[in-house]
Structure formats: structure tokens, C-alpha cells
Amino acid sequence: MADSITIFFEAWGMSDHDARISAIQSAVDAKALYTDPRTEAPLSGPDAIAEYVGMFAKSAPGAVAEVADASERDGVTRATILFKMSDGMQQTGQYFVERGDDGLITRMVGFVGTGLPS
């Protein structure tokens, strides 16, 4: 069974709106906070987060987001994500994720790249 972080990023590549929302709702706590470099302010809750992820799915049809690596320390997971576009282009992002006792994502903060010089 896939964990909540994997399920969340698999949703980024889902073209089916209902499937994408269902996946995100199954991975994200009702009060979860999400932010990344493209959000103006933290997004709150699975519906707002699913709407944001839906913009990616619409603007980059055929693209997928894959968990390339993940490590955990003191209740925080650092996940490196590969955003693979349908034209072969690829971007890397790094996310820091907190989860509740039930395994659902409660807070996620994303950054472009991995912090290493390019």
C-alpha cells in the first residue's frame, strides 16, 4: 500500500478531476497546510490543495510527479520529487512533510530544486 506522500504526488499526474480529488483527500488531513514557491500563501485543506494540483494537471497534460527519494527524521519527511513533463523536460523539487499519527499529511512545504548549486 502506498503512503500518503506517494499518493499525493501521484495525484499531480491524474487527468481525471474526481480521481485526483479522491486521491488527495485520502492523503491529506482535513486541516493540512501546503505551500510551495508558486503559492502566494499557504493553502488549507484538501479541497484547496486539490484545486492547486489541478492547475498543474491542466497546464502540463501528461506530466507526472514521482517521489525519487524520501528520508525521515524526528517526524519530518524530506522528499525529493521529480516533475517529468510530457516533452521530456524535468524539474526537481524538495518537500518537507509532517504527518499525523494516522499517516495523513498535516503540513507540507516545497522548494524548487534540492538546495544544491546547479
Phi and psi restraints in degrees (range 20) as a CNS / XPLOR table:
assign (resid 1 and name C) (resid 2 and name N)
       (resid 2 and name CA) (resid 2 and name C) 1.0 -73.5 20.0 2
assign (resid 2 and name N) (resid 2 and name CA)
       (resid 2 and name C) (resid 3 and name N) 1.0 147.4 20.0 2
assign (resid 2 and name C) (resid 3 and name N)
       (resid 3 and name CA) (resid 3 and name C) 1.0 -84.8 20.0 2
assign (resid 3 and name N) (resid 3 and name CA)
       (resid 3 and name C) (resid 4 and name N) 1.0 172.8 20.0 2
assign (resid 3 and name C) (resid 4 and name N)
       (resid 4 and name CA) (resid 4 and name C) 1.0 -62.8 20.0 2
assign (resid 4 and name N) (resid 4 and name CA)
       (resid 4 and name C) (resid 5 and name N) 1.0 -34.0 20.0 2
assign (resid 4 and name C) (resid 5 and name N)
       (resid 5 and name CA) (resid 5 and name C) 1.0 -67.9 20.0 2
assign (resid 5 and name N) (resid 5 and name CA)
       (resid 5 and name C) (resid 6 and name N) 1.0 -44.9 20.0 2
assign (resid 5 and name C) (resid 6 and name N)
       (resid 6 and name CA) (resid 6 and name C) 1.0 -62.0 20.0 2
assign (resid 6 and name N) (resid 6 and name CA)
       (resid 6 and name C) (resid 7 and name N) 1.0 -45.9 20.0 2
assign (resid 6 and name C) (resid 7 and name N)
       (resid 7 and name CA) (resid 7 and name C) 1.0 -60.1 20.0 2
assign (resid 7 and name N) (resid 7 and name CA)
       (resid 7 and name C) (resid 8 and name N) 1.0 -44.3 20.0 2
assign (resid 7 and name C) (resid 8 and name N)
       (resid 8 and name CA) (resid 8 and name C) 1.0 -58.2 20.0 2
assign (resid 8 and name N) (resid 8 and name CA)
       (resid 8 and name C) (resid 9 and name N) 1.0 -48.6 20.0 2
assign (resid 8 and name C) (resid 9 and name N)
       (resid 9 and name CA) (resid 9 and name C) 1.0 -75.6 20.0 2
assign (resid 9 and name N) (resid 9 and name CA)
       (resid 9 and name C) (resid 10 and name N) 1.0 -26.9 20.0 2
assign (resid 9 and name C) (resid 10 and name N)
       (resid 10 and name CA) (resid 10 and name C) 1.0 -61.6 20.0 2
assign (resid 10 and name N) (resid 10 and name CA)
       (resid 10 and name C) (resid 11 and name N) 1.0 -32.4 20.0 2
assign (resid 10 and name C) (resid 11 and name N)
       (resid 11 and name CA) (resid 11 and name C) 1.0 -62.9 20.0 2
assign (resid 11 and name N) (resid 11 and name CA)
       (resid 11 and name C) (resid 12 and name N) 1.0 -27.1 20.0 2
assign (resid 11 and name C) (resid 12 and name N)
       (resid 12 and name CA) (resid 12 and name C) 1.0 -60.8 20.0 2
assign (resid 12 and name N) (resid 12 and name CA)
       (resid 12 and name C) (resid 13 and name N) 1.0 -28.9 20.0 2
assign (resid 12 and name C) (resid 13 and name N)
       (resid 13 and name CA) (resid 13 and name C) 1.0 -95.6 20.0 2
assign (resid 13 and name N) (resid 13 and name CA)
       (resid 13 and name C) (resid 14 and name N) 1.0 3.6 20.0 2
assign (resid 13 and name C) (resid 14 and name N)
       (resid 14 and name CA) (resid 14 and name C) 1.0 -83.5 20.0 2
assign (resid 14 and name N) (resid 14 and name CA)
       (resid 14 and name C) (resid 15 and name N) 1.0 122.4 20.0 2
assign (resid 14 and name C) (resid 15 and name N)
       (resid 15 and name CA) (resid 15 and name C) 1.0 -82.2 20.0 2
assign (resid 15 and name N) (resid 15 and name CA)
       (resid 15 and name C) (resid 16 and name N) 1.0 -22.9 20.0 2
assign (resid 15 and name C) (resid 16 and name N)
       (resid 16 and name CA) (resid 16 and name C) 1.0 -79.3 20.0 2
assign (resid 16 and name N) (resid 16 and name CA)
       (resid 16 and name C) (resid 17 and name N) 1.0 115.9 20.0 2
assign (resid 16 and name C) (resid 17 and name N)
       (resid 17 and name CA) (resid 17 and name C) 1.0 -54.6 20.0 2
assign (resid 17 and name N) (resid 17 and name CA)
       (resid 17 and name C) (resid 18 and name N) 1.0 -50.4 20.0 2
assign (resid 17 and name C) (resid 18 and name N)
       (resid 18 and name CA) (resid 18 and name C) 1.0 -65.6 20.0 2
assign (resid 18 and name N) (resid 18 and name CA)
       (resid 18 and name C) (resid 19 and name N) 1.0 -40.1 20.0 2
assign (resid 18 and name C) (resid 19 and name N)
       (resid 19 and name CA) (resid 19 and name C) 1.0 -64.9 20.0 2
assign (resid 19 and name N) (resid 19 and name CA)
       (resid 19 and name C) (resid 20 and name N) 1.0 -40.1 20.0 2
assign (resid 19 and name C) (resid 20 and name N)
       (resid 20 and name CA) (resid 20 and name C) 1.0 -63.2 20.0 2
assign (resid 20 and name N) (resid 20 and name CA)
       (resid 20 and name C) (resid 21 and name N) 1.0 -46.8 20.0 2
assign (resid 20 and name C) (resid 21 and name N)
       (resid 21 and name CA) (resid 21 and name C) 1.0 -63.2 20.0 2
assign (resid 21 and name N) (resid 21 and name CA)
       (resid 21 and name C) (resid 22 and name N) 1.0 -43.1 20.0 2
assign (resid 21 and name C) (resid 22 and name N)
       (resid 22 and name CA) (resid 22 and name C) 1.0 -60.9 20.0 2
assign (resid 22 and name N) (resid 22 and name CA)
       (resid 22 and name C) (resid 23 and name N) 1.0 -43.6 20.0 2
assign (resid 22 and name C) (resid 23 and name N)
       (resid 23 and name CA) (resid 23 and name C) 1.0 -62.9 20.0 2
assign (resid 23 and name N) (resid 23 and name CA)
       (resid 23 and name C) (resid 24 and name N) 1.0 -45.8 20.0 2
assign (resid 23 and name C) (resid 24 and name N)
       (resid 24 and name CA) (resid 24 and name C) 1.0 -66.1 20.0 2
assign (resid 24 and name N) (resid 24 and name CA)
       (resid 24 and name C) (resid 25 and name N) 1.0 -41.2 20.0 2
assign (resid 24 and name C) (resid 25 and name N)
       (resid 25 and name CA) (resid 25 and name C) 1.0 -62.5 20.0 2
assign (resid 25 and name N) (resid 25 and name CA)
       (resid 25 and name C) (resid 26 and name N) 1.0 -30.4 20.0 2
assign (resid 25 and name C) (resid 26 and name N)
       (resid 26 and name CA) (resid 26 and name C) 1.0 -79.4 20.0 2
assign (resid 26 and name N) (resid 26 and name CA)
       (resid 26 and name C) (resid 27 and name N) 1.0 -13.4 20.0 2
assign (resid 26 and name C) (resid 27 and name N)
       (resid 27 and name CA) (resid 27 and name C) 1.0 -109.4 20.0 2
assign (resid 27 and name N) (resid 27 and name CA)
       (resid 27 and name C) (resid 28 and name N) 1.0 -18.8 20.0 2
assign (resid 27 and name C) (resid 28 and name N)
       (resid 28 and name CA) (resid 28 and name C) 1.0 -118.6 20.0 2
assign (resid 28 and name N) (resid 28 and name CA)
       (resid 28 and name C) (resid 29 and name N) 1.0 133.5 20.0 2
assign (resid 28 and name C) (resid 29 and name N)
       (resid 29 and name CA) (resid 29 and name C) 1.0 -63.6 20.0 2
assign (resid 29 and name N) (resid 29 and name CA)
       (resid 29 and name C) (resid 30 and name N) 1.0 151.0 20.0 2
assign (resid 29 and name C) (resid 30 and name N)
       (resid 30 and name CA) (resid 30 and name C) 1.0 -58.7 20.0 2
assign (resid 30 and name N) (resid 30 and name CA)
       (resid 30 and name C) (resid 31 and name N) 1.0 -25.8 20.0 2
assign (resid 30 and name C) (resid 31 and name N)
       (resid 31 and name CA) (resid 31 and name C) 1.0 -111.4 20.0 2
assign (resid 31 and name N) (resid 31 and name CA)
       (resid 31 and name C) (resid 32 and name N) 1.0 20.0 20.0 2
assign (resid 31 and name C) (resid 32 and name N)
       (resid 32 and name CA) (resid 32 and name C) 1.0 -61.4 20.0 2
assign (resid 32 and name N) (resid 32 and name CA)
       (resid 32 and name C) (resid 33 and name N) 1.0 148.5 20.0 2
assign (resid 32 and name C) (resid 33 and name N)
       (resid 33 and name CA) (resid 33 and name C) 1.0 -114.9 20.0 2
assign (resid 33 and name N) (resid 33 and name CA)
       (resid 33 and name C) (resid 34 and name N) 1.0 137.4 20.0 2
assign (resid 33 and name C) (resid 34 and name N)
       (resid 34 and name CA) (resid 34 and name C) 1.0 -135.1 20.0 2
assign (resid 34 and name N) (resid 34 and name CA)
       (resid 34 and name C) (resid 35 and name N) 1.0 135.9 20.0 2
assign (resid 34 and name C) (resid 35 and name N)
       (resid 35 and name CA) (resid 35 and name C) 1.0 -147.7 20.0 2
assign (resid 35 and name N) (resid 35 and name CA)
       (resid 35 and name C) (resid 36 and name N) 1.0 148.6 20.0 2
assign (resid 35 and name C) (resid 36 and name N)
       (resid 36 and name CA) (resid 36 and name C) 1.0 -150.8 20.0 2
assign (resid 36 and name N) (resid 36 and name CA)
       (resid 36 and name C) (resid 37 and name N) 1.0 178.4 20.0 2
assign (resid 36 and name C) (resid 37 and name N)
       (resid 37 and name CA) (resid 37 and name C) 1.0 -60.1 20.0 2
assign (resid 37 and name N) (resid 37 and name CA)
       (resid 37 and name C) (resid 38 and name N) 1.0 -17.2 20.0 2
assign (resid 37 and name C) (resid 38 and name N)
       (resid 38 and name CA) (resid 38 and name C) 1.0 -99.9 20.0 2
assign (resid 38 and name N) (resid 38 and name CA)
       (resid 38 and name C) (resid 39 and name N) 1.0 -2.5 20.0 2
assign (resid 38 and name C) (resid 39 and name N)
       (resid 39 and name CA) (resid 39 and name C) 1.0 -93.8 20.0 2
assign (resid 39 and name N) (resid 39 and name CA)
       (resid 39 and name C) (resid 40 and name N) 1.0 137.5 20.0 2
assign (resid 39 and name C) (resid 40 and name N)
       (resid 40 and name CA) (resid 40 and name C) 1.0 -74.2 20.0 2
assign (resid 40 and name N) (resid 40 and name CA)
       (resid 40 and name C) (resid 41 and name N) 1.0 -31.0 20.0 2
assign (resid 40 and name C) (resid 41 and name N)
       (resid 41 and name CA) (resid 41 and name C) 1.0 -149.5 20.0 2
assign (resid 41 and name N) (resid 41 and name CA)
       (resid 41 and name C) (resid 42 and name N) 1.0 162.8 20.0 2
assign (resid 41 and name C) (resid 42 and name N)
       (resid 42 and name CA) (resid 42 and name C) 1.0 -58.5 20.0 2
assign (resid 42 and name N) (resid 42 and name CA)
       (resid 42 and name C) (resid 43 and name N) 1.0 139.5 20.0 2
assign (resid 42 and name C) (resid 43 and name N)
       (resid 43 and name CA) (resid 43 and name C) 1.0 -91.1 20.0 2
assign (resid 43 and name N) (resid 43 and name CA)
       (resid 43 and name C) (resid 44 and name N) 1.0 144.1 20.0 2
assign (resid 43 and name C) (resid 44 and name N)
       (resid 44 and name CA) (resid 44 and name C) 1.0 -122.9 20.0 2
assign (resid 44 and name N) (resid 44 and name CA)
       (resid 44 and name C) (resid 45 and name N) 1.0 124.7 20.0 2
assign (resid 44 and name C) (resid 45 and name N)
       (resid 45 and name CA) (resid 45 and name C) 1.0 88.6 20.0 2
assign (resid 45 and name N) (resid 45 and name CA)
       (resid 45 and name C) (resid 46 and name N) 1.0 156.3 20.0 2
assign (resid 45 and name C) (resid 46 and name N)
       (resid 46 and name CA) (resid 46 and name C) 1.0 -63.3 20.0 2
assign (resid 46 and name N) (resid 46 and name CA)
       (resid 46 and name C) (resid 47 and name N) 1.0 -31.9 20.0 2
assign (resid 46 and name C) (resid 47 and name N)
       (resid 47 and name CA) (resid 47 and name C) 1.0 -67.7 20.0 2
assign (resid 47 and name N) (resid 47 and name CA)
       (resid 47 and name C) (resid 48 and name N) 1.0 -45.8 20.0 2
assign (resid 47 and name C) (resid 48 and name N)
       (resid 48 and name CA) (resid 48 and name C) 1.0 -65.3 20.0 2
assign (resid 48 and name N) (resid 48 and name CA)
       (resid 48 and name C) (resid 49 and name N) 1.0 -39.8 20.0 2
assign (resid 48 and name C) (resid 49 and name N)
       (resid 49 and name CA) (resid 49 and name C) 1.0 -66.8 20.0 2
assign (resid 49 and name N) (resid 49 and name CA)
       (resid 49 and name C) (resid 50 and name N) 1.0 -41.6 20.0 2
assign (resid 49 and name C) (resid 50 and name N)
       (resid 50 and name CA) (resid 50 and name C) 1.0 -63.8 20.0 2
assign (resid 50 and name N) (resid 50 and name CA)
       (resid 50 and name C) (resid 51 and name N) 1.0 -37.1 20.0 2
assign (resid 50 and name C) (resid 51 and name N)
       (resid 51 and name CA) (resid 51 and name C) 1.0 -62.6 20.0 2
assign (resid 51 and name N) (resid 51 and name CA)
       (resid 51 and name C) (resid 52 and name N) 1.0 -43.7 20.0 2
assign (resid 51 and name C) (resid 52 and name N)
       (resid 52 and name CA) (resid 52 and name C) 1.0 -63.3 20.0 2
assign (resid 52 and name N) (resid 52 and name CA)
       (resid 52 and name C) (resid 53 and name N) 1.0 -47.7 20.0 2
assign (resid 52 and name C) (resid 53 and name N)
       (resid 53 and name CA) (resid 53 and name C) 1.0 -61.9 20.0 2
assign (resid 53 and name N) (resid 53 and name CA)
       (resid 53 and name C) (resid 54 and name N) 1.0 -35.5 20.0 2
assign (resid 53 and name C) (resid 54 and name N)
       (resid 54 and name CA) (resid 54 and name C) 1.0 -60.8 20.0 2
assign (resid 54 and name N) (resid 54 and name CA)
       (resid 54 and name C) (resid 55 and name N) 1.0 -32.8 20.0 2
assign (resid 54 and name C) (resid 55 and name N)
       (resid 55 and name CA) (resid 55 and name C) 1.0 -63.9 20.0 2
assign (resid 55 and name N) (resid 55 and name CA)
       (resid 55 and name C) (resid 56 and name N) 1.0 -37.8 20.0 2
assign (resid 55 and name C) (resid 56 and name N)
       (resid 56 and name CA) (resid 56 and name C) 1.0 -64.1 20.0 2
assign (resid 56 and name N) (resid 56 and name CA)
       (resid 56 and name C) (resid 57 and name N) 1.0 -47.7 20.0 2
assign (resid 56 and name C) (resid 57 and name N)
       (resid 57 and name CA) (resid 57 and name C) 1.0 -59.7 20.0 2
assign (resid 57 and name N) (resid 57 and name CA)
       (resid 57 and name C) (resid 58 and name N) 1.0 -37.3 20.0 2
assign (resid 57 and name C) (resid 58 and name N)
       (resid 58 and name CA) (resid 58 and name C) 1.0 -75.4 20.0 2
assign (resid 58 and name N) (resid 58 and name CA)
       (resid 58 and name C) (resid 59 and name N) 1.0 -38.6 20.0 2
assign (resid 58 and name C) (resid 59 and name N)
       (resid 59 and name CA) (resid 59 and name C) 1.0 -82.1 20.0 2
assign (resid 59 and name N) (resid 59 and name CA)
       (resid 59 and name C) (resid 60 and name N) 1.0 -17.2 20.0 2
assign (resid 59 and name C) (resid 60 and name N)
       (resid 60 and name CA) (resid 60 and name C) 1.0 -133.2 20.0 2
assign (resid 60 and name N) (resid 60 and name CA)
       (resid 60 and name C) (resid 61 and name N) 1.0 65.6 20.0 2
assign (resid 60 and name C) (resid 61 and name N)
       (resid 61 and name CA) (resid 61 and name C) 1.0 -58.2 20.0 2
assign (resid 61 and name N) (resid 61 and name CA)
       (resid 61 and name C) (resid 62 and name N) 1.0 136.8 20.0 2
assign (resid 61 and name C) (resid 62 and name N)
       (resid 62 and name CA) (resid 62 and name C) 1.0 86.1 20.0 2
assign (resid 62 and name N) (resid 62 and name CA)
       (resid 62 and name C) (resid 63 and name N) 1.0 -8.3 20.0 2
assign (resid 62 and name C) (resid 63 and name N)
       (resid 63 and name CA) (resid 63 and name C) 1.0 -77.5 20.0 2
assign (resid 63 and name N) (resid 63 and name CA)
       (resid 63 and name C) (resid 64 and name N) 1.0 154.3 20.0 2
assign (resid 63 and name C) (resid 64 and name N)
       (resid 64 and name CA) (resid 64 and name C) 1.0 -133.6 20.0 2
assign (resid 64 and name N) (resid 64 and name CA)
       (resid 64 and name C) (resid 65 and name N) 1.0 157.9 20.0 2
assign (resid 64 and name C) (resid 65 and name N)
       (resid 65 and name CA) (resid 65 and name C) 1.0 -121.4 20.0 2
assign (resid 65 and name N) (resid 65 and name CA)
       (resid 65 and name C) (resid 66 and name N) 1.0 125.6 20.0 2
assign (resid 65 and name C) (resid 66 and name N)
       (resid 66 and name CA) (resid 66 and name C) 1.0 -124.1 20.0 2
assign (resid 66 and name N) (resid 66 and name CA)
       (resid 66 and name C) (resid 67 and name N) 1.0 140.1 20.0 2
assign (resid 66 and name C) (resid 67 and name N)
       (resid 67 and name CA) (resid 67 and name C) 1.0 -76.3 20.0 2
assign (resid 67 and name N) (resid 67 and name CA)
       (resid 67 and name C) (resid 68 and name N) 1.0 112.3 20.0 2
assign (resid 67 and name C) (resid 68 and name N)
       (resid 68 and name CA) (resid 68 and name C) 1.0 -87.3 20.0 2
assign (resid 68 and name N) (resid 68 and name CA)
       (resid 68 and name C) (resid 69 and name N) 1.0 -31.8 20.0 2
assign (resid 68 and name C) (resid 69 and name N)
       (resid 69 and name CA) (resid 69 and name C) 1.0 -161.1 20.0 2
assign (resid 69 and name N) (resid 69 and name CA)
       (resid 69 and name C) (resid 70 and name N) 1.0 148.9 20.0 2
assign (resid 69 and name C) (resid 70 and name N)
       (resid 70 and name CA) (resid 70 and name C) 1.0 -149.5 20.0 2
assign (resid 70 and name N) (resid 70 and name CA)
       (resid 70 and name C) (resid 71 and name N) 1.0 139.9 20.0 2
assign (resid 70 and name C) (resid 71 and name N)
       (resid 71 and name CA) (resid 71 and name C) 1.0 -140.2 20.0 2
assign (resid 71 and name N) (resid 71 and name CA)
       (resid 71 and name C) (resid 72 and name N) 1.0 153.9 20.0 2
assign (resid 71 and name C) (resid 72 and name N)
       (resid 72 and name CA) (resid 72 and name C) 1.0 -126.8 20.0 2
assign (resid 72 and name N) (resid 72 and name CA)
       (resid 72 and name C) (resid 73 and name N) 1.0 142.4 20.0 2
assign (resid 72 and name C) (resid 73 and name N)
       (resid 73 and name CA) (resid 73 and name C) 1.0 -150.1 20.0 2
assign (resid 73 and name N) (resid 73 and name CA)
       (resid 73 and name C) (resid 74 and name N) 1.0 127.2 20.0 2
assign (resid 73 and name C) (resid 74 and name N)
       (resid 74 and name CA) (resid 74 and name C) 1.0 51.8 20.0 2
assign (resid 74 and name N) (resid 74 and name CA)
       (resid 74 and name C) (resid 75 and name N) 1.0 40.8 20.0 2
assign (resid 74 and name C) (resid 75 and name N)
       (resid 75 and name CA) (resid 75 and name C) 1.0 82.5 20.0 2
assign (resid 75 and name N) (resid 75 and name CA)
       (resid 75 and name C) (resid 76 and name N) 1.0 5.9 20.0 2
assign (resid 75 and name C) (resid 76 and name N)
       (resid 76 and name CA) (resid 76 and name C) 1.0 -118.9 20.0 2
assign (resid 76 and name N) (resid 76 and name CA)
       (resid 76 and name C) (resid 77 and name N) 1.0 132.1 20.0 2
assign (resid 76 and name C) (resid 77 and name N)
       (resid 77 and name CA) (resid 77 and name C) 1.0 -102.7 20.0 2
assign (resid 77 and name N) (resid 77 and name CA)
       (resid 77 and name C) (resid 78 and name N) 1.0 131.9 20.0 2
assign (resid 77 and name C) (resid 78 and name N)
       (resid 78 and name CA) (resid 78 and name C) 1.0 -102.3 20.0 2
assign (resid 78 and name N) (resid 78 and name CA)
       (resid 78 and name C) (resid 79 and name N) 1.0 118.1 20.0 2
assign (resid 78 and name C) (resid 79 and name N)
       (resid 79 and name CA) (resid 79 and name C) 1.0 -119.0 20.0 2
assign (resid 79 and name N) (resid 79 and name CA)
       (resid 79 and name C) (resid 80 and name N) 1.0 129.3 20.0 2
assign (resid 79 and name C) (resid 80 and name N)
       (resid 80 and name CA) (resid 80 and name C) 1.0 -96.9 20.0 2
assign (resid 80 and name N) (resid 80 and name CA)
       (resid 80 and name C) (resid 81 and name N) 1.0 126.2 20.0 2
assign (resid 80 and name C) (resid 81 and name N)
       (resid 81 and name CA) (resid 81 and name C) 1.0 -116.6 20.0 2
assign (resid 81 and name N) (resid 81 and name CA)
       (resid 81 and name C) (resid 82 and name N) 1.0 134.0 20.0 2
assign (resid 81 and name C) (resid 82 and name N)
       (resid 82 and name CA) (resid 82 and name C) 1.0 -101.2 20.0 2
assign (resid 82 and name N) (resid 82 and name CA)
       (resid 82 and name C) (resid 83 and name N) 1.0 120.6 20.0 2
assign (resid 82 and name C) (resid 83 and name N)
       (resid 83 and name CA) (resid 83 and name C) 1.0 -98.5 20.0 2
assign (resid 83 and name N) (resid 83 and name CA)
       (resid 83 and name C) (resid 84 and name N) 1.0 107.9 20.0 2
assign (resid 83 and name C) (resid 84 and name N)
       (resid 84 and name CA) (resid 84 and name C) 1.0 -104.0 20.0 2
assign (resid 84 and name N) (resid 84 and name CA)
       (resid 84 and name C) (resid 85 and name N) 1.0 116.7 20.0 2
assign (resid 84 and name C) (resid 85 and name N)
       (resid 85 and name CA) (resid 85 and name C) 1.0 -85.2 20.0 2
assign (resid 85 and name N) (resid 85 and name CA)
       (resid 85 and name C) (resid 86 and name N) 1.0 157.9 20.0 2
assign (resid 85 and name C) (resid 86 and name N)
       (resid 86 and name CA) (resid 86 and name C) 1.0 -66.9 20.0 2
assign (resid 86 and name N) (resid 86 and name CA)
       (resid 86 and name C) (resid 87 and name N) 1.0 -20.3 20.0 2
assign (resid 86 and name C) (resid 87 and name N)
       (resid 87 and name CA) (resid 87 and name C) 1.0 -89.0 20.0 2
assign (resid 87 and name N) (resid 87 and name CA)
       (resid 87 and name C) (resid 88 and name N) 1.0 6.2 20.0 2
assign (resid 87 and name C) (resid 88 and name N)
       (resid 88 and name CA) (resid 88 and name C) 1.0 96.4 20.0 2
assign (resid 88 and name N) (resid 88 and name CA)
       (resid 88 and name C) (resid 89 and name N) 1.0 -14.1 20.0 2
assign (resid 88 and name C) (resid 89 and name N)
       (resid 89 and name CA) (resid 89 and name C) 1.0 -65.9 20.0 2
assign (resid 89 and name N) (resid 89 and name CA)
       (resid 89 and name C) (resid 90 and name N) 1.0 153.5 20.0 2
assign (resid 89 and name C) (resid 90 and name N)
       (resid 90 and name CA) (resid 90 and name C) 1.0 -144.0 20.0 2
assign (resid 90 and name N) (resid 90 and name CA)
       (resid 90 and name C) (resid 91 and name N) 1.0 140.7 20.0 2
assign (resid 90 and name C) (resid 91 and name N)
       (resid 91 and name CA) (resid 91 and name C) 1.0 -126.4 20.0 2
assign (resid 91 and name N) (resid 91 and name CA)
       (resid 91 and name C) (resid 92 and name N) 1.0 151.5 20.0 2
assign (resid 91 and name C) (resid 92 and name N)
       (resid 92 and name CA) (resid 92 and name C) 1.0 -115.2 20.0 2
assign (resid 92 and name N) (resid 92 and name CA)
       (resid 92 and name C) (resid 93 and name N) 1.0 140.9 20.0 2
assign (resid 92 and name C) (resid 93 and name N)
       (resid 93 and name CA) (resid 93 and name C) 1.0 -133.7 20.0 2
assign (resid 93 and name N) (resid 93 and name CA)
       (resid 93 and name C) (resid 94 and name N) 1.0 156.5 20.0 2
assign (resid 93 and name C) (resid 94 and name N)
       (resid 94 and name CA) (resid 94 and name C) 1.0 -125.3 20.0 2
assign (resid 94 and name N) (resid 94 and name CA)
       (resid 94 and name C) (resid 95 and name N) 1.0 133.7 20.0 2
assign (resid 94 and name C) (resid 95 and name N)
       (resid 95 and name CA) (resid 95 and name C) 1.0 -124.5 20.0 2
assign (resid 95 and name N) (resid 95 and name CA)
       (resid 95 and name C) (resid 96 and name N) 1.0 141.2 20.0 2
assign (resid 95 and name C) (resid 96 and name N)
       (resid 96 and name CA) (resid 96 and name C) 1.0 -111.2 20.0 2
assign (resid 96 and name N) (resid 96 and name CA)
       (resid 96 and name C) (resid 97 and name N) 1.0 124.4 20.0 2
assign (resid 96 and name C) (resid 97 and name N)
       (resid 97 and name CA) (resid 97 and name C) 1.0 -126.6 20.0 2
assign (resid 97 and name N) (resid 97 and name CA)
       (resid 97 and name C) (resid 98 and name N) 1.0 132.5 20.0 2
assign (resid 97 and name C) (resid 98 and name N)
       (resid 98 and name CA) (resid 98 and name C) 1.0 -111.5 20.0 2
assign (resid 98 and name N) (resid 98 and name CA)
       (resid 98 and name C) (resid 99 and name N) 1.0 141.8 20.0 2
assign (resid 98 and name C) (resid 99 and name N)
       (resid 99 and name CA) (resid 99 and name C) 1.0 -129.2 20.0 2
assign (resid 99 and name N) (resid 99 and name CA)
       (resid 99 and name C) (resid 100 and name N) 1.0 152.2 20.0 2
assign (resid 99 and name C) (resid 100 and name N)
       (resid 100 and name CA) (resid 100 and name C) 1.0 -80.3 20.0 2
assign (resid 100 and name N) (resid 100 and name CA)
       (resid 100 and name C) (resid 101 and name N) 1.0 177.3 20.0 2
assign (resid 100 and name C) (resid 101 and name N)
       (resid 101 and name CA) (resid 101 and name C) 1.0 -58.9 20.0 2
assign (resid 101 and name N) (resid 101 and name CA)
       (resid 101 and name C) (resid 102 and name N) 1.0 -25.6 20.0 2
assign (resid 101 and name C) (resid 102 and name N)
       (resid 102 and name CA) (resid 102 and name C) 1.0 -83.9 20.0 2
assign (resid 102 and name N) (resid 102 and name CA)
       (resid 102 and name C) (resid 103 and name N) 1.0 -1.6 20.0 2
assign (resid 102 and name C) (resid 103 and name N)
       (resid 103 and name CA) (resid 103 and name C) 1.0 88.7 20.0 2
assign (resid 103 and name N) (resid 103 and name CA)
       (resid 103 and name C) (resid 104 and name N) 1.0 -6.4 20.0 2
assign (resid 103 and name C) (resid 104 and name N)
       (resid 104 and name CA) (resid 104 and name C) 1.0 -76.9 20.0 2
assign (resid 104 and name N) (resid 104 and name CA)
       (resid 104 and name C) (resid 105 and name N) 1.0 147.3 20.0 2
assign (resid 104 and name C) (resid 105 and name N)
       (resid 105 and name CA) (resid 105 and name C) 1.0 -68.0 20.0 2
assign (resid 105 and name N) (resid 105 and name CA)
       (resid 105 and name C) (resid 106 and name N) 1.0 127.9 20.0 2
assign (resid 105 and name C) (resid 106 and name N)
       (resid 106 and name CA) (resid 106 and name C) 1.0 -108.1 20.0 2
assign (resid 106 and name N) (resid 106 and name CA)
       (resid 106 and name C) (resid 107 and name N) 1.0 -27.6 20.0 2
assign (resid 106 and name C) (resid 107 and name N)
       (resid 107 and name CA) (resid 107 and name C) 1.0 -155.0 20.0 2
assign (resid 107 and name N) (resid 107 and name CA)
       (resid 107 and name C) (resid 108 and name N) 1.0 137.1 20.0 2
assign (resid 107 and name C) (resid 108 and name N)
       (resid 108 and name CA) (resid 108 and name C) 1.0 -142.5 20.0 2
assign (resid 108 and name N) (resid 108 and name CA)
       (resid 108 and name C) (resid 109 and name N) 1.0 130.0 20.0 2
assign (resid 108 and name C) (resid 109 and name N)
       (resid 109 and name CA) (resid 109 and name C) 1.0 -125.2 20.0 2
assign (resid 109 and name N) (resid 109 and name CA)
       (resid 109 and name C) (resid 110 and name N) 1.0 123.8 20.0 2
assign (resid 109 and name C) (resid 110 and name N)
       (resid 110 and name CA) (resid 110 and name C) 1.0 -111.9 20.0 2
assign (resid 110 and name N) (resid 110 and name CA)
       (resid 110 and name C) (resid 111 and name N) 1.0 149.8 20.0 2
assign (resid 110 and name C) (resid 111 and name N)
       (resid 111 and name CA) (resid 111 and name C) 1.0 -131.4 20.0 2
assign (resid 111 and name N) (resid 111 and name CA)
       (resid 111 and name C) (resid 112 and name N) 1.0 150.5 20.0 2
assign (resid 111 and name C) (resid 112 and name N)
       (resid 112 and name CA) (resid 112 and name C) 1.0 -74.4 20.0 2
assign (resid 112 and name N) (resid 112 and name CA)
       (resid 112 and name C) (resid 113 and name N) 1.0 137.4 20.0 2
assign (resid 112 and name C) (resid 113 and name N)
       (resid 113 and name CA) (resid 113 and name C) 1.0 72.7 20.0 2
assign (resid 113 and name N) (resid 113 and name CA)
       (resid 113 and name C) (resid 114 and name N) 1.0 -163.3 20.0 2
assign (resid 113 and name C) (resid 114 and name N)
       (resid 114 and name CA) (resid 114 and name C) 1.0 -121.0 20.0 2
assign (resid 114 and name N) (resid 114 and name CA)
       (resid 114 and name C) (resid 115 and name N) 1.0 6.7 20.0 2
assign (resid 114 and name C) (resid 115 and name N)
       (resid 115 and name CA) (resid 115 and name C) 1.0 90.5 20.0 2
assign (resid 115 and name N) (resid 115 and name CA)
       (resid 115 and name C) (resid 116 and name N) 1.0 -5.5 20.0 2
assign (resid 115 and name C) (resid 116 and name N)
       (resid 116 and name CA) (resid 116 and name C) 1.0 -91.1 20.0 2
assign (resid 116 and name N) (resid 116 and name CA)
       (resid 116 and name C) (resid 117 and name N) 1.0 147.8 20.0 2
assign (resid 116 and name C) (resid 117 and name N)
       (resid 117 and name CA) (resid 117 and name C) 1.0 -61.0 20.0 2
assign (resid 117 and name N) (resid 117 and name CA)
       (resid 117 and name C) (resid 118 and name N) 1.0 143.3 20.0 2
